[in-house]
């Protein structure tokens, strides 16, 4: 790939995407060119080899037109544009961005038409475009440019980036429309009720008649089935002529029919007014001079209200807004606020929706039936054409980083580029900004807006660090310290609610042999298995392998094995045993697998049907419950000792965000943090709600060690079935990059911290440099020169600016 031009010093810069290369000007792809997902077998052949033209049989006729198509295929050698003949009948209908059907080898595939070319490749007999795919709407030019930028910036293929623009659901015929059977009475409602009285021997038919009569004569089949009328009953009634039916298309409602009352905007605080003034100034700035805003506001300062006011400003200009939230758990509360303010103008996109709901919401966005999208990271590619504002709430969150499939993009970086392309304002909000973002604000690349006080000047809750080493010395071996027990009792006796946080699910985090010291490991992964008490099994949280609880050590056959550590399941059980009168709910991956579980658990907590909510990081941010006066952090050290340079930053963020759930109403809150390392800098800063002190210390460490934001990292992860072959391939990759001209620093190859996952051994190289555009260009150039490995069982994945190197 030809590297793009620099982005002229904009934050999050990198290649902006040069015109895509053609067969004529692109180097031949290497057989192993940047496989950014497990290598696929060559299902389709490349276009036919050059024919041998003769004067009597010309390849093309005068007036032939040629178009370039990005074929929807990610096999090796297909990361380029292919040229096709444009049939005269299709020429008037084709516009750049149109999805088309093209022959590719023995099959027909979808592809994105990108425009005409003046000259076809020499000596190649081209095939014609087979037709337009009317069910897939054209992609706006700026979104195509965004996909090109994403592919360049995150070292992926262009077709892989294009897939981000069209959800998988749009390609599946069965979810494109919902066909609903509507049942109609053939009589008046009064006659139907009389008839129902006569059908004493057919109570289900009588029930159907009564329900239809009460509904005015019409209900859909799903509605009747939900009310207890079986499908065979309805089929019989149709056959008897009692009912009539018709098919209709119906939009699938992701809100479940929930009615939301419109709210009146509250009075703004002085800090909110100042922040909104900054937003207005940036919205009025000339084209190209709009500066991203970093909104650094303490928890409870009213950042969401500022988002709503900012959206209202761009709505008055006739423009659209995208708001990203990091967790599905945040979506119900956030969506409720947005719908209460903007009603039907709001659409939602996140992974908890069904395939049909996601498709219907995407269609509403594409047709401009809504002007606001709230969603997870993929919503940054929402098909709006007139975006005026992009908001990233909790911008520091790691869930904005895609890991697989490729491209491994960061929604924040893509948002910066989309805001540039659309000339939109970008607002990044957080109580604990990413160090990279705050450094950009400190250096003047972002406009820093501070909100330092809570609504109504409510105080931030005091944070107490509880040294668990002292608890052990005093003979307390419970997972609850004496201080946390006392605090919980004070909270409940006062009629308030509590939240307990532990970023580990399951019952015990590992099973330890007290003779040989080995933990019971997953047979497929180099990690200890977690014990789940609910179904009495061990589970691997990486490959989902399950096994019964062993009675002897698999390593030395000793019977002296013991569950160790605590997860949320154990916290729940011990809390119930200690306080049987408490109403307790748990929120983690295990309890939220069912659709709608997030909203159900949070709804129960909000209605005061639950006294204590136990959870992992999904309860640590954004949630606003005015009666929560106690937050207990069971163990603050879970992230502190990870082998990752961001471990300290993540610990500070988690504790500060979790602490922010306490005292958000009129009642004072308190935060109790249990730890074995109370002297750690991250915990000391979190205790005093002191982001600036933490930032100053951590940023200096990053500067000295040349870590982000003072350098860019690119992780190349090599995985294979054989440990020896994987190690050899990683060593070959190092030599290959050096020979290919990569000038940055290369750390490794070494085994990854998680050295084996799903029976695949893992070694990685960490590339370090100051100019990410130069780094990605050099890597592409190196891989264009030839093979990096001859071992077919070995794959490589690429992660530009990784958030985790585990």
N, C-alpha and C positions, 0 to 999 in steps of 0.2 A: 504494500500500500504506500502511496505517496504521502508523506507526512504533511499535515495541514500547517497553515501559518500560525504564528503565536497569536494569543488572544489580546495583545496590546496591554499586558499588565493588569488585566482585570482579575479580581479575586477568583480563585479556583480555576485559573486559566489553564490553557493547554491547547492542543490543536482544535481549530474550529471547524475543520472539515473542508478539505480542498475538493474540487470537482472529482467525482469518482473515476478511477482509472478504467480504461478500456483494454481490450485485448491488444490494441496497437501500441499502447504506451506503458503497459504494466509489465513488470518482470514476471516470468513464469512462476506460479506458486510452487513453493517447495512441497515435497510429499508430506512433510510434517510441519506445515506452516501454522504455528500458534493454535494448536487444538485446544480451544477454551472449554471443551467439555469432553467426556469420554469419546474416544475416536470411533467413528461409525464405519461400517463396511461401505464400500462404494456401490450403493444401490443403483445409481444412475451414472451413465457414461457422460463425458463431456460432449459438446457438440461434435458432429461428424468431422473426421480429419479432412484436411484440405483436398478438394477434388482436383482432378487434372483437367483444367479447362482447355478447350480447343476452340479455334476460331469459329467453328460451325455451331457450337453450343455455348453461348455466353452464360455466365452465372446470373447476371441481372439484366433486366430490360430497362430501357429509358423510362424515367418517371417513377421507378421503384423508390419507396421510402423505407427508411430503416430506423428502428427504435431500440433503446437500451432498456433492459429489464433486470431487476434484482430478483433472482429466483429464490423462492422460499425453501431453502435447503441449506443445512449447515455441515454437510459432509466436506471432507478435505478437498481443496482445490476449487471450491465454489465461491470463495470470497472475492468475487469480481462481478462486473456487469456482463451480461450476455446480449448480443445483438440479434434481433429478429427482423424479418420482413414485416412490414405493415400492410395487410390486405387493403385494397382500395375501399372496400365497403366499411372497414373499421376506422379509417383515417379521420372522418369528420367527428367521430365520437370520442376518440382518444385524447385525453388530457394528462399532463404529468401528474402523478399521484394516483392514477387509476390502477385498480387491481385487475390483472388479466390472467388468462389461462394460456399456458405455453407448453409446447412439446419439449421434453427434456429426456433424452435417451428413449427408452421404450414407453415412458409414461407421460402424462400431462400433470403439470404442477401449477400452483399459484405463483404469481410474481408481481412486483410493483413496477409499473411502467414509469420511466423517468424522463422521457422526451426523445426527440429525434436526434440522429447523428447525420452528418453530411456524407461521410464515407464509411462503407462497411469494411471489416477486416479483409485484407487481400487474400484471394485464393480460397475462401471458405464459402461453401454453399449454405445459405441461411434457410431456416425454417420459418414459416409465418406464425404470427400470433394467432392462437386459435379462437379467442373471443374475450369479451369483457365479463368480469364477475359482478353482476349488478347488485348482489346481496352484500358486497363489501364496498362501502362508500369510499370515494377518493380521499387520499391523505393530503391535508393542507401543506403547501410548500415549506412553511416554517417548521412543521413537525418532521418533514423529511430531513431538513437541515439539522434539526435536533438529534435525529437518529444517527446521522453521519458523524456529528460531533461526539455523541456517546460512544460510537464504535471506535473512533480514533482515540478518545481520551482514556477509555478503559480497555483498550487492546482486545476488542472483540471483532467478529465479522459484522458486516453491514446487514445481512439478512437477520442475524440474531438480534441486532438493535431494532430493526423494523418490526419484529414481533412484539416489541413493547408497545407499539402504537395501536395494535388491534388485539383485543383480548381473545384468548383461546375460544371463548364461548361464541364469538362472532363467526367462527369457522365451522361450527357444529349446527347442522340444519335443525336437529331436534330441539335446540333451545332458542332458536331465533324468534319463534312466536309461541305463545301458550294458547292452545286450542281448548276452549272451555265449552262443555255441553251445557246449554241453558235449557231448563225444563219449563214448559209453559202449560198452565191449566187450559183445558178446552171448555171450561165452564166458568161462570162467575164465582168469585170467592164465597158468596153465600151458598150457592149450589154445591160447591166443593165441601164446605163444612157439613151440609146436610148429608151428602154422599158419605163423608167420613163417619158419621154416626151409624150409617147402615153397614159399614165394613167392620163389624165387630170380630169377624173371623180372620181378618187380615189387618192386625193392628199396625204393622209397619206401613202398609198402604194408607191407612187412615192417618197415621202420623205425617206422612208425606203431604197428604191433601191439606191437613190443618196448617202445616208449616208454609206451604205455598199460598194458602189463602191469607194467612197473617202477613205474608211478604208482598201481597198485592198481585199474586198470580205468577211470579217469576223468581226462580232461584237457580243457581248453577249446581251441577252434579256434585262438585267438591263440597259446596255448602251444605247440601242435603246429607251427604255421607258423613260429614263432620257432626251433624245433629242426630245421627243414629239410624239413618235410612240406608240400608245396604244397596249396593249396585244391582244385584239380581232382582230386588224388589222394583227398582226404577225401570229395569229392562222389561219386567212383566207388565208394568203400567203403560209403558210405551207400546208394547205389543197389543194390549187390550184397547188402545186408543183413548185411555183416560188422560194421558199427557201427550203433549207435542214437544218437539225439541228443535234447537237450532245451534249451530256452531258459531262461536265468536272469538276474536282475538282479545286477550286481556293482559294488561300490564301486571307484572308480578311486583307486589308492593314490599320493599325491604323493611318498611316500618310496621308491617303487620296490622295496618289499619288504625294505628294509634293516632288519636286526636290530640293536637297540641294547641293550647290556648295562646293567642298572641300576647306578647308581653310589652310593657311600656319601658323604654330605655331608662335606666337609673341616672341620677345626677352623677357627673364625673367628678373625681377627686382632682385637686390641683395638679398632681403628677400625671394623671390621665389626660387632662387638658393640654399639658405641655407636650406629652408624647403624641397626642393627636395633631397638634400644631406642626410637629416635625413631619408627620405623615403627609399632611396637606402641603407643606413646602416641597417635599420630594415629588409628590404627584403633579405639582405645578412646574417642576423643573423642565428645561428644554429637553428635547429628544436627545438621548445619548449621555445626559448629565445626571441621570437619576441614580442616587447612591443607595445601596442596600442599607437597611436599618437593622441593627442588632438591638433588640429590646431586652435588656437585662433587668428583669423585675423579680423581686423576692416572691416566694410563694404566697398567694393570697393578695397580691397587689392589684389584681384586676386586669390581667393581660388579655383574657378572653373578651372582655367588654371593648377593649381597644381594637381587637380584631374585628368585632362586629361593626364598630363605628367606621373603621377603615374600609370595610367591604361596602358599607352604605355610601361612602364617598365615591368609590369607583362605579357603583351601580347607578348613581346619579349621572355619571358620564356615559352611561350605556355600555359599560365594559363588564367583563366577567372576572370571577375570582376563584382561585384554587387554595384550599387550606389543607395542609397535611398534618395528620396526627400520628404518633408513633405506635400506639397500641390499640388493638381492638377494644380493650377494656375501657379506653377513653372515649370511644366513639359514641356510645349511648348518651352520655351526659353532654358531650359536645354537640352532637346532632340535635338533641332536644333544645339546647340554647339557640342553635342556628335556625331551627324550624320555628321556634317561638318568635324569632325576630323577622325571618324572611319567608316563612310559609312554604308554599309549593315551589319556590325558586331554588330549593336545595336538593341536590342529588348526593348519593353516597356511594363510595367505591372502597371495598375492603374484602379480605379473604373469607370473612365469616358469612358472606352472602352466598346464596345458592348460585349455580351457574346461570339459571334463567334470570334471577334478580340482577346479577352483575351485567348481563347482556342488556336487559331493559334499561337499567340506569345509564349504561354507556350510550345507548341509542338516544335517550333523552338529552344527554350532554351533546352528542353529535348534532342533533337537530335544533340545538339552542332552545329547547323547551325549558331549560333551567339556566341560571346564570352563576350558580355557586356550586362547587364540588367540595365535599369534605371526604377525605379518604387517607389510606395508607400510602406508602411510597410510590406505588405504581400510578397513583392519581396525578402525578406530575406530568404524565403523558396524556391527560384527558384531552379529547378532541375539540377543545375550544379554539376559536379563531380570532377572538378579540379580548385577550387576557390583559387586564389592567393591574392585577394584584396577585401575588403569590405569598402565602403565609406558611411558615414551617413552625409549628408549635413544638416545644421541647426539642429544639434543633440539635441538641447534643446527643440525642438518642441513637444508639447503635442500630436499631431496627430500620433506620433509613438506608442502611447499606445492604444491597442485594448480594447474596453469596453464590447462589446457583438458581437457575441456570445462568450462563453468560448472557449479556455482559454483567460483570460484578460492579454495577454502578452505585454511586452514592446520590440519593435524591437531592441532597443539598447542593452538590456540584451541578447536577442537571438543572436544578431550579435557577441557579445563577445564570447558566447559559440560556435557559428559556426566557428568563426575565430580560436578558440582553436582546434576544431575537424579537421578542414581542414588545420591547420598550415598556415593560411592566415594572412596578415597584415590588421589591422583595423585602419581606419582614421576617426576621429570624428571632423567635422568642424563647427565652429560657431563664430559669432562676440560677442555673448552673451551666453557662455556655461552654461549648467545646473550647479547649485552649486555642485551637486553630482559629476559631471565629473571634474570640476575644482579642487575640493578637492582631488580627486584621483590623478590628475596631481601634485598637490602641495605636496602630500605625496609620490610621486615617483612611483605610480602604472601605470600611463600613462607617456609617453614622451611628454612634453609640447613644442610645436613649436609656437612661437609668430610671427605675421605679424602685425606690428604697423602702417604702412603707406599705403596710397592708391597708385594705379598705377600712375606713373609720379609725385609722391609727391603731388598729388592734396589734398588740405586741406579738413578735415572733416567740414561739414557745421556748422555754429554757430547755437545754439539752444536758443531760447528766450521763457521764461515762461510768459504767459499772465494771470494775476490774474482776473478771471471772476467776483470775488466779487467787484473789483473796477469798472468793466464795468457796473454792476448793480447799483452801487452808482452813476455813471455818467449818469444813465438813459437809457443805452443801453440794451434792452431786446432781441435783436436778437441773433441767435445762432452763428453769426459771430462777433467777437470782432472788434474794430476799427483797431487794428494792423493787423489782418488777412485780412481784406478788403483792407487795403493799400498795404500789401504784395502781394496779389493776383493781384491787378491792376498793380503793378510794373512788376510782372512776365509776365503778358499777353502783356503789352505794349512793353516789350523787345522782344516779339516773342517767348517766352519760354512756357513750360508746367508745370502744377501743379498737385499734388496728395493730396486729402483730405481724411483723415482717421477718421472713427468712427466705433467702434466695436459693433454697434447695427444696425440691419436691421429694415425695416418697416418705418412708418411715425412718429407715436408717440409711446413711449415705454409703456405708460399706460393711462387709462382713470380714472380721479380722481373726486370723489364727494367732493365739497367744503363745504358741510354741515356736513356729517358724517365722512369724511376723508378716506373712503374706496375706494380702486381701484377696477375696474371691473375685477373679477377673472375668470379663466377658471373653468367650472363646474367639470372637470375631474382632474385638477391639482391645487396644492397650489401655483399658480403663476399668476401674472397679465397678461392679454391678451394685445397683441400689435396691434395697429391700422395701417392698410395698406390702404393708400389713393387710390392706383391704382384701386382696386375693392371695395372700401368703406366697408371693413369688419374688424372685430376683429379676430385675429388668435392666437392660442397658439402654441408656437414654440417647445413644448414638445410632445403634442399628436395630433397636427394639427386640433384641433377643431376650427370651424369657426362660427361666429355669426355676425348679423348686428350690426351697431353702435347704442347703446341704446339712447333713448331720456330722460329717467329717471334713477336714481340710482337704481340698483337691490336690494340694501340693505335698503334704507330709502325712496325711491320713489321721492327724490328731483330732480328737473329739473336743479339744479346747478352743472352739470357735465361738465368736461372740459378735452380735451386731453392734456397730459403733456409729457415732455421729447421729445427727437429727435432721429430719426433713419436716416439711409442713404437715404431713400426715401424723407424725409422732407428736408434734406440737398440739394438734387438734385433739388427739387421744388423751394426752396428759392433762390438757386444760379441762376436758370434760370430766376426767376422773377427779381432778382437784376441785372443780367448781361445777357440780352437776346441775345447778340451777341456771347456768348461763345458756343463752341461745347462741350457738356458734356456727359460722359458715367458713368454708375454706375455698380459696380461689387460686388455682394453679392450673397447669396444663391438664392434669388428670381430671379435674372437676369441670372443665370448660370445653370438653370435646364436643358436647352436644350443641347443636345450633340454638342460639339464643340464650345460652347459659350465662354469658357475661352479663347481659342485661338483666336476667332473672336474679342473679346473686346480688348485683349492685342495687337493683330495685328493692329487694327485701331489706337490704341494709339501710337504704334511704328511707324506707317506710317504718323504720325502727322495729322490724320483726326479728332483727339480729342484734345481739349485744356486742359480740366480738367478731371481727373479720380477720382471718389469718390468710396470708398470701405471699406470693413471690413478687418479683419486680413489677408484675402487671398491676399491682395496687399502689405502686410507689410514686406515681406522678399524676397530676392533673385532676384527680378525684376531689370533689368538694362536698363534704358532709359536715354541716354546722355543729352536730352534737358529738363529734369525735374530739375528746379532750386528752386522750392518752394514745401515744404511739410507742410501741415497744419493738426494738430491733433485737431479735434473739441472738444473732451472732453477726457482728459487723466485719468479721475477718474473712468471710468467704471469698471475696474478690481481691482482698489486699495482697495475698501471697501468690497470685497467679504469675507465671513467667511471661509477663507482658509489660512493656513500658507504660501502658495506659492503666495499669492496675490501681495505682494511687488515685488517678483522676476518676475512675469509675466508682471507687469506694466513696470518695467525697460526694460525687453526684448522687449516688443512691441514698446515702444517709441524709443529705440535705433535702432531697426531694421527698423522702419518706417523712422526715421531720415536718415538712410543710403541710402534711395532712392534718396536723393537730391544731386546735384553737382557731379554726377558720370562721367560726361563728362568734357569738357574743361571749361565750364561755372561754376562760383561759385554758390553755393546753400545756402539756408537758411531754417530753420525749426522753425515754430511758434506753440507752444504748449499751448492750452487753458486748464485751470485747476482751480478748486476751492481750491486746496491744494498745492500751489507752494512750501511750506516748507517741503513736504514729502521727506524722504531720497531717495526714488527711483527716484523721479523727479529731485532732486538736482544732483544726480550722472549722470543721463541721460543727463542733461543739459551740463555737462562737458565731455561727452563720457568717463566716468571714471568707467570702470568695476571693477577694482581692489578695489577701495574705497567701492563700493557697496558690493562686495564679502566679504571683511573683516568685514563690519558691520553686514551683514546678516548671515554670517557663524557663528559668535559669538552668535547671537540670537538663531540659530538652535542648537548650542552646549549646551547652557544653558537650552533649553527647550526639549532636547533629540528628535529632529526631524531629518529627513534625511538631510545629509548623516550619522549622528551619531546614527541612529536607523532605524529599518525597521518598516513599518506600514502594517497591513493587515486589510482590511475593510470587515466586514461581514454585508451585507445589508439584512434585513428581510422585506418582503413586503407581504401584504395581503388585502383582500376585506374589512375586518372589522378592525377599528382602535383599538378596545379593544383586539381582538384576536392577532393582530400584536404586540401590546405592551406586551401582556402576553408571546407570543412566544419569543420575544427578551429577556425578563427577564429569561425565561427558558433556552435560549441559553447561557446566561452568567453563570448560575448555572451549566449547562451541561459541559462547558469548564473547569470551576474550578474543578469540580468533576473528569473530565477526565484527569487531570494532566497538564493543560496548566499553565506554571510558569511565563509567561510574564505579563506585565501590560495590563489591560483591561479598556478602557475608555467607559463609557456608561453602558447599552443601553440608547440612547436618540433619539428623533425624528431627522431624517435627515434634513439638511437645506431646501431641497426641500421635504417637508413632505408628499406630495401626488402627484403622477404622474400617469396619465392614470387610474384614479379611484383605484389606489393601494396605501395604506398607507405604509409609509416607516420609519423604525427605524433601527439604525445601532449601531454596536460595533466597536471600533477602537482598535486593538491589537497592542501593541508596544513591541519591543524587539531588541536585538543586533545581534542575529544570526538567519538569515532567514531560514536556513536549519533546525535548531532546532525548530523554530516556526512552520514551515509547518509539520514537523514530529510529533510534539505534537498534532497539530490539526487533522491530519489524524488518529492518535492513538485514540484520543477522539471520533471521529465519527465512528470508528470501533467497539466501545463498545455498541452502541445501538442508540435509537431514541432521537432526540433533540426536536421534536415537534410531537404532535398527531393531529394537525390541518391541514387537507388536503389543505385548501385554502391558507396556508402560504408557501411561498417559501423563499429560501435564495440564494444569490449570493456572490461569493468570489472575492476579488480584492487584490492581493498581490502587495505591493508598489504602491498604487493608486496615480494618479496625481491630482485627484479631489475628495473631500469628500462632495460635494454638494448633 
